[in-house]
Amino acid sequence: MYLDEIQDWVAISHDLSISKSSLDLIIRDAGFSYKMLSKAATERDEVAREAFKVWVKENLLASMIITADESSKDGRTIFRKRGRAPSGQQAISEASFVRGDRYSLLAAISVEGYIGTRVVEGSVDGAEFFDFIVEEVVGITQLQLFQLASRA
């Protein structure tokens, strides 16, 4: 919550007018500090994320992993950057991410480095992602394996 919202709540709930500076002192004395807000997507499932991390740790080695991800340029929505939270905790603001024109970058990376990249106008759909994996990731890794085998 923000000072103006707390100030309004106190006025309505307790029929009491209090200045923002007095309210700020009371909140600080209660152990809350003013912090930068972190954005978290509203659909984020922390339990599922932790379960996935445990599965990866128990079942995979770093050499088995090639990660492929999409990065994009987007428009920004105006939002408050600071808020209040108890000391030792993050201040989080759930925000919608509004995008304008979009260019996406696909990249595949292993412990050896970049395997493939591709720039796409707009969003990446399943067919585009599949084509990227087949043509630029699998194709390149097979070529690398062939080159290593021919050196031996």
C-alpha positions in Angstrom: 0.0 0.0 0.0 1.0 3.6 -0.5 1.0 6.4 2.0 -2.0 8.2 0.3 -4.0 4.9 0.3 -3.2 4.2 4.0 -4.0 7.8 4.9 -7.4 7.4 3.2 -8.0 4.1 4.9 -7.2 5.6 8.4 -9.5 8.5 7.7 -12.5 6.3 6.6 -12.0 3.4 9.0 -11.1 5.4 12.2 -12.5 8.8 11.4 -9.0 10.2 12.0 -6.9 12.6 9.9 -3.2 12.0 10.0 -0.4 13.7 8.0 1.7 11.6 5.6 4.9 12.5 7.5 3.4 11.2 10.8 2.1 8.1 9.1 5.5 7.5 7.6 7.1 7.7 11.0 4.6 5.2 12.5 5.1 2.8 9.6 8.9 3.0 9.9 8.6 2.3 13.7 6.5 -0.7 12.9 9.4 -2.2 10.9 8.4 -1.4 7.3 10.8 0.3 4.9 10.3 2.1 1.5 11.6 -0.2 -1.3 11.8 -0.6 -5.0 8.9 -2.7 -6.3 9.6 -5.9 -8.1 7.3 -7.0 -10.9 5.9 -10.5 -10.7 3.5 -11.9 -13.3 0.1 -12.5 -11.7 0.0 -16.1 -13.1 3.3 -17.1 -11.6 3.1 -20.3 -9.5 5.8 -20.4 -6.9 5.0 -24.0 -5.9 5.3 -25.3 -9.4 8.5 -23.4 -9.9 10.1 -25.0 -6.8 8.9 -28.5 -7.8 10.6 -28.0 -11.3 13.8 -26.8 -9.7 13.9 -29.9 -7.5 13.3 -32.2 -10.5 16.0 -30.6 -12.5 18.5 -30.9 -9.7 17.7 -34.6 -9.2 17.6 -35.7 -12.9 19.8 -33.5 -15.1 23.5 -32.7 -15.5 24.7 -29.3 -17.0 26.1 -31.0 -20.1 22.6 -32.4 -20.9 21.0 -29.0 -21.1 20.5 -26.7 -24.0 18.3 -23.8 -23.2 16.3 -21.9 -25.8 14.5 -18.7 -24.9 12.8 -15.7 -26.4 13.7 -12.1 -25.7 11.7 -9.2 -27.0 11.5 -5.5 -27.1 8.3 -4.2 -25.7 6.5 -1.0 -24.6 6.4 0.0 -21.0 3.4 0.7 -18.8 3.7 3.5 -16.3 3.7 2.1 -12.7 4.9 3.1 -9.3 8.5 2.0 -8.7 8.6 2.2 -4.9 6.3 0.8 -2.2 6.3 -0.4 1.4 6.9 -3.9 2.8 8.2 -5.3 6.1 11.9 -5.1 6.6 13.6 -8.1 5.0 10.8 -8.7 2.5 10.5 -7.6 -1.1 7.9 -5.0 -2.1 6.1 -6.5 -5.1 3.7 -4.8 -7.6 1.7 -7.0 -9.9 1.7 -5.3 -13.3 0.4 -5.9 -16.7 3.0 -6.0 -19.4 1.6 -4.0 -22.4 3.6 -4.4 -25.7 3.6 -2.4 -28.9 5.6 -3.5 -31.9 7.6 -6.6 -31.0 10.7 -8.2 -32.3 11.7 -11.5 -30.7 15.1 -13.1 -30.5 15.5 -16.8 -30.2 18.7 -18.1 -28.7 19.9 -21.6 -27.8 22.8 -21.9 -25.4 24.7 -24.8 -23.9 27.6 -24.9 -21.5 29.8 -24.7 -24.7 28.3 -21.4 -25.7 25.7 -20.2 -28.2 24.4 -22.9 -30.5 22.0 -20.8 -32.6 20.1 -17.5 -32.8 17.2 -16.1 -34.8 15.4 -12.8 -35.0 11.6 -12.9 -35.6 9.2 -10.0 -36.2 6.3 -10.4 -33.7 5.8 -13.3 -31.4 7.3 -16.8 -31.8 4.7 -19.5 -32.3 5.1 -23.2 -31.9 5.9 -23.8 -35.6 8.6 -21.0 -35.6 10.1 -22.4 -32.4 10.1 -26.0 -33.8 11.7 -24.8 -37.1 14.4 -23.0 -35.0 15.2 -26.1 -33.0 15.3 -28.4 -36.0 17.2 -26.2 -38.4 19.5 -24.2 -36.1 20.0 -26.2 -32.9 19.7 -29.9 -33.9 21.3 -29.3 -37.3 24.3 -27.5 -35.8 24.8 -30.0 -33.0 24.8 -32.9 -35.5 27.3 -31.0 -37.7 29.5 -30.4 -34.6 29.3 -34.2 -33.7 30.3 -35.1 -37.3 33.3 -32.7 -37.2 34.5 -34.2 -33.9 34.1 -37.7 -35.2 36.0 -36.9 -38.4 39.0 -35.5 -36.4 39.4 -38.8 -34.4 
